[in-house]
Amino acid sequence: MAILGLAATALGGCVTVNAPDKPIVINLNISITQEVVYRLDGEAKSLIQQNPGIF
């Protein structure tokens, strides 16, 4: 029993946490590309061509 208590005391060390001296820098190089693909019905396409000011 005494050996178990001594082993627990020896293994139960102290943990210290220190803040870093320099600030933490996170570089995020993000590239966002958006591609829009659309298809028009033949009637819709001719309607837009006949009325260019509709949009």
Disulfide bonds with the S-S distance in Angstrom:
none
